[in-house]
Every structure is written in structure tokens, then in C-alpha cells.
Amino acid sequence: MEEKRKYVGFYWAMCIVSFIALILLFIYSPGGFWMGLPTFFGGLALAMDWV
């Protein structure tokens, strides 16, 4: 069985970029803050290899 290569660096980058976007959304558009949460937590779960 061959294991697929995981792009952990990309997932961490996605998590960090979405965290920065979350902060900006929270400051400038508090209602839009909730739209960025799935991307942040999805990136975190992939980066920590929880899925």
C-alpha cells in the first residue's frame, strides 16, 4: 500500500492566511467573521493531520 504525499506546509499556510483574514474580518466586518471560520478550522485540522 502506498501512502499519499501530504502537503502539510500548504495546509499550515492556508491556516495562517485564513487566521489573518479572520482578524481583518473581525475588525472591519464583524458579521463576516463567521464566514472565515470553516476555512481556518479546516486548514488547522488538515495541518495537524486530524483527517
C-alpha positions in Angstrom: 0.0 0.0 0.0 1.4 3.4 -1.0 0.9 6.4 1.2 -0.2 9.6 -0.5 2.1 12.6 0.0 0.6 15.2 2.3 1.0 18.9 1.7 1.4 19.9 5.3 3.2 23.2 4.5 0.4 24.3 2.3 -2.2 23.5 5.0 -0.2 25.5 7.6 0.0 28.4 5.1 -3.8 28.2 4.5 -4.4 28.2 8.2 -2.2 31.2 8.8 -3.6 33.2 5.9 -7.1 32.4 7.0 -6.3 33.4 10.6 -5.1 36.8 9.3 -8.3 37.1 7.2 -10.3 36.3 10.3 -8.7 39.1 12.3 -9.3 41.6 9.5 -12.9 40.4 9.1 -13.4 40.7 12.9 -12.1 44.3 12.8 -13.7 45.6 9.7 -16.8 43.5 9.3 -17.8 41.6 12.5 -20.7 39.9 10.7 -18.4 38.4 8.1 -16.2 36.9 10.8 -18.3 33.7 10.7 -17.6 33.1 7.0 -13.9 32.6 7.6 -14.2 30.1 10.4 -14.6 27.0 8.3 -11.5 27.7 6.3 -9.5 28.4 9.4 -10.6 25.3 11.2 -10.4 23.2 8.1 -6.8 24.3 7.5 -5.9 23.6 11.1 -7.4 20.1 11.0 -5.5 19.3 7.8 -2.3 20.8 9.1 -2.5 18.8 12.4 -3.3 15.7 10.3 -6.6 15.1 12.1 -8.4 14.0 9.0 
